[in-house]
């Protein structure tokens, strides 16, 4: 699966810095895609929480769209900013969605 994921990313073999940046973007988008897919499936089938599943599906869609944009445009700087915003929104969504439960970062123990 990883060969398929990396097959289409822009290859910047003339610049090691750009090569590793594009690999980091591809890794980050792969992790976000898998994360949002798993959460969408869990929220639908285990918890019957369709609102959270919709939110996770939006994150999944954004991850896939960012990957396609990255492949088509090769704009490393713009896509890297978008990935940072996506990951930060993922973290903030988790913190907001748990409402201070005991397993949260700011939980009441």
Secondary structure, 3 states (H helix, E strand, C coil): CHHHHHHCCCCCCCCHHHHHHHHHHHHHHHHHHHHHHHHHHHHHHCCCCHHHHHHHHHHHHHHHHHHHHHHHHCCHHHHHHHHHHHHHHHHHHHHHHCCCCCCCCCCCC
